[in-house]
Amino acid sequence: MFRSVLMLAATLSLSASAAEPAPADKQFVFHDPNSRDTVMFVLDAPLEVINGLSNQVTGRVDVKGQKASGRFQVPVKSIKTGNETRDGHLQNDRWLDAAKHPDIVFEFKDVALPAPLANAKPVVLKTKGTFTIHGVTREEPVEVTATYLQETAETKNRAAGELLRVRAKFQIPLEAYGIKRTEALLLKVGERADVTVDAWGSTQFKP
């Protein structure tokens, strides 16, 4: 009888361990060879609305247990507004100064996930990250939705490997980053850029 109780206890202990596996550490690389990721911004002002788009998003996200760290960057010269003259203004030294500061960078470290990553279950969090724009580095609030997808025949249509889709939205206060709006532009360019990101990382993409 005593031996049976011990065997039952051991079985229950093994079952509990199997039900609670240690979280796997994963690295997702963002470097879509088909350039399908998007960073979009909107500058809304009384006389004009300016929309910008880049499909050149690169970076990585490292998940360790229930914490995530990562870095993303977008080349300034990859941002298009649908107007070549305006694109040139965006890249000059009064605005983003692509010659001196070629990339917009976003970084975050040890962000606690509100729940473990589970297949096809979005994790939503409001956190802060560090932006470097026009040579200025500041911390800004960010709202992020992260969705982890195990590899299946269907997900391979997007990319091979385990996938992490990251959608984010935030605001960039222009003058805080040394981007000066001249008097002639005050009615054409808003004080803030509303930015949205939709990017996919894979455990099999190469940096």
C-alpha positions as CSV (number, residue, x, y, z in Angstrom):
1,M,0.0,0.0,0.0
2,F,2.7,2.5,1.0
3,R,4.6,1.6,-2.2
4,S,1.5,2.3,-4.3
5,V,1.1,5.7,-2.7
6,L,4.8,6.6,-3.4
7,M,4.4,5.5,-7.0
8,L,1.2,7.6,-7.4
9,A,2.9,10.6,-5.9
10,A,5.9,10.3,-8.2
11,T,3.5,10.0,-11.2
12,L,1.6,13.1,-10.2
13,S,4.9,15.0,-9.8
14,L,6.1,14.0,-13.2
15,S,2.7,15.0,-14.7
16,A,2.9,18.4,-13.1
17,S,6.4,19.0,-14.4
18,A,5.3,18.0,-17.9
19,A,2.4,20.5,-17.7
20,E,4.7,23.4,-16.8
21,P,7.6,23.3,-19.2
22,A,10.4,25.8,-18.8
23,P,9.9,28.7,-21.2
24,A,12.2,28.5,-24.3
25,D,14.5,31.4,-25.1
26,K,14.0,32.5,-28.7
27,Q,15.4,35.1,-31.0
28,F,13.3,36.5,-33.8
29,V,15.1,38.4,-36.6
30,F,13.2,41.0,-38.6
31,H,14.6,41.2,-42.1
32,D,11.9,40.2,-44.6
33,P,13.6,39.6,-48.0
34,N,10.3,40.5,-49.7
35,S,10.1,43.9,-47.9
36,R,6.5,43.4,-46.7
37,D,6.9,45.0,-43.3
38,T,5.6,48.5,-42.9
39,V,6.3,51.7,-40.9
40,M,3.8,54.4,-41.6
41,F,3.5,57.9,-40.2
42,V,0.9,60.7,-40.4
43,L,1.6,64.4,-39.9
44,D,-1.8,66.1,-39.5
45,A,-2.0,69.9,-39.8
46,P,-4.6,72.5,-40.6
47,L,-3.7,72.8,-44.2
48,E,-2.2,69.5,-45.1
49,V,-2.0,65.8,-44.1
50,I,1.4,64.1,-44.9
51,N,1.6,60.3,-45.1
52,G,4.9,58.5,-45.1
53,L,5.9,54.9,-45.6
54,S,8.9,52.6,-45.3
55,N,9.1,48.9,-46.0
56,Q,12.7,48.6,-44.9
57,V,12.4,47.4,-41.3
58,T,15.3,45.4,-39.8
59,G,16.0,44.3,-36.2
60,R,15.5,41.5,-33.7
61,V,13.5,40.6,-30.6
62,D,15.0,38.3,-27.9
63,V,12.5,36.5,-25.6
64,K,14.0,35.1,-22.4
65,G,11.3,33.6,-20.2
66,Q,8.7,36.3,-19.8
67,K,10.9,39.2,-20.8
68,A,11.7,40.7,-24.1
69,S,14.5,42.9,-25.5
70,G,15.1,44.2,-28.9
71,R,16.2,46.7,-31.5
72,F,14.6,48.0,-34.7
73,Q,15.9,50.4,-37.3
74,V,14.6,52.1,-40.4
75,P,16.8,54.0,-43.0
76,V,15.7,57.6,-43.3
77,K,16.2,57.4,-47.1
78,S,13.7,54.6,-47.3
79,I,10.8,56.8,-46.2
80,K,8.6,57.9,-49.1
81,T,5.7,60.4,-49.0
82,G,4.5,60.2,-52.6
83,N,6.3,63.5,-53.5
84,E,10.0,63.5,-54.4
85,T,10.5,67.1,-53.5
86,R,9.0,66.5,-50.1
87,D,11.1,63.4,-49.7
88,G,14.2,65.5,-50.3
89,H,13.0,68.0,-47.6
90,L,12.5,65.1,-45.2
91,Q,16.0,64.0,-45.6
92,N,17.8,67.4,-45.4
93,D,19.6,68.8,-42.4
94,R,16.5,70.8,-41.2
95,W,14.5,67.6,-40.8
96,L,15.9,64.1,-40.4
97,D,19.3,64.8,-41.8
98,A,19.9,61.4,-43.5
99,A,23.5,62.2,-44.2
100,K,24.5,62.5,-40.6
101,H,21.8,60.3,-39.0
102,P,21.0,57.6,-41.6
103,D,18.8,55.5,-39.4
104,I,15.8,55.9,-37.0
105,V,16.4,53.4,-34.2
106,F,14.0,52.0,-31.5
107,E,15.3,49.9,-28.6
108,F,13.8,48.3,-25.5
109,K,15.3,46.0,-22.8
110,D,13.8,43.5,-20.4
111,V,10.2,44.4,-21.0
112,A,8.0,42.2,-18.9
113,L,5.4,40.4,-21.0
114,P,1.9,40.3,-19.3
115,A,1.6,36.6,-20.4
116,P,3.8,33.9,-21.9
117,L,3.9,33.7,-25.6
118,A,1.3,31.1,-26.7
119,N,0.5,30.1,-30.3
120,A,-1.8,32.5,-32.1
121,K,-2.7,34.4,-28.9
122,P,-1.9,38.1,-29.1
123,V,-0.1,39.7,-26.1
124,V,-0.9,43.4,-25.7
125,L,1.2,45.7,-23.6
126,K,1.9,49.4,-23.0
127,T,5.5,50.1,-22.3
128,K,8.3,52.5,-23.1
129,G,11.2,52.3,-25.5
130,T,14.1,54.5,-26.5
131,F,14.0,56.3,-29.8
132,T,17.0,57.8,-31.6
133,I,16.0,60.3,-34.3
134,H,18.0,63.1,-35.8
135,G,20.8,62.4,-33.4
136,V,18.5,62.8,-30.3
137,T,17.7,59.9,-28.0
138,R,14.5,59.9,-25.9
139,E,12.2,57.5,-24.1
140,E,8.6,57.4,-25.4
141,P,5.5,55.4,-24.5
142,V,4.6,52.6,-27.0
143,E,1.6,50.3,-27.3
144,V,2.5,46.9,-28.7
145,T,0.6,43.8,-29.8
146,A,2.9,40.7,-30.2
147,T,1.6,37.5,-31.7
148,Y,3.7,34.3,-31.7
149,L,3.0,31.7,-34.4
150,Q,4.4,28.2,-34.4
151,E,5.6,26.9,-37.8
152,T,2.9,25.3,-39.9
153,A,2.3,24.7,-43.6
154,E,0.1,27.9,-43.6
155,T,2.7,30.1,-41.8
156,K,5.3,29.0,-44.3
157,N,3.4,31.0,-46.9
158,R,4.7,34.1,-45.0
159,A,8.1,32.8,-43.9
160,A,9.8,29.7,-42.7
161,G,10.4,29.2,-39.0
162,E,8.5,30.3,-35.9
163,L,7.1,33.8,-36.4
164,L,6.6,36.8,-34.2
165,R,4.3,39.6,-35.6
166,V,4.8,42.9,-33.9
167,R,2.3,45.7,-34.3
168,A,3.0,49.0,-32.5
169,K,1.7,52.6,-32.4
170,F,3.2,55.7,-30.8
171,Q,3.7,59.4,-31.3
172,I,6.9,61.3,-32.0
173,P,7.0,65.0,-30.9
174,L,9.0,66.6,-33.7
175,E,10.7,69.5,-31.9
176,A,11.8,67.3,-29.0
177,Y,14.1,65.6,-31.6
178,G,15.4,68.8,-33.0
179,I,13.2,68.9,-36.0
180,K,12.3,72.5,-36.5
181,R,9.1,73.6,-38.3
182,T,9.8,76.8,-40.0
183,E,7.1,79.6,-39.9
184,A,6.1,78.7,-43.5
185,L,5.4,75.1,-42.4
186,L,3.5,75.6,-39.2
187,L,0.1,75.2,-40.9
188,K,1.3,72.3,-43.1
189,V,3.1,70.1,-40.5
190,G,1.7,69.0,-37.2
191,E,3.6,69.0,-33.9
192,R,3.6,65.2,-33.7
193,A,3.9,62.3,-36.0
194,D,1.5,59.4,-35.4
195,V,3.4,56.2,-36.2
196,T,2.3,52.6,-36.7
197,V,4.4,49.5,-37.3
198,D,3.5,46.1,-38.6
199,A,6.6,43.8,-38.8
200,W,7.2,40.0,-38.9
201,G,10.2,38.3,-37.4
202,S,11.3,34.7,-37.9
203,T,13.6,32.3,-36.0
204,Q,15.1,31.5,-39.4
205,F,15.7,34.9,-40.9
206,K,19.3,35.9,-41.2
207,P,20.3,39.3,-39.8
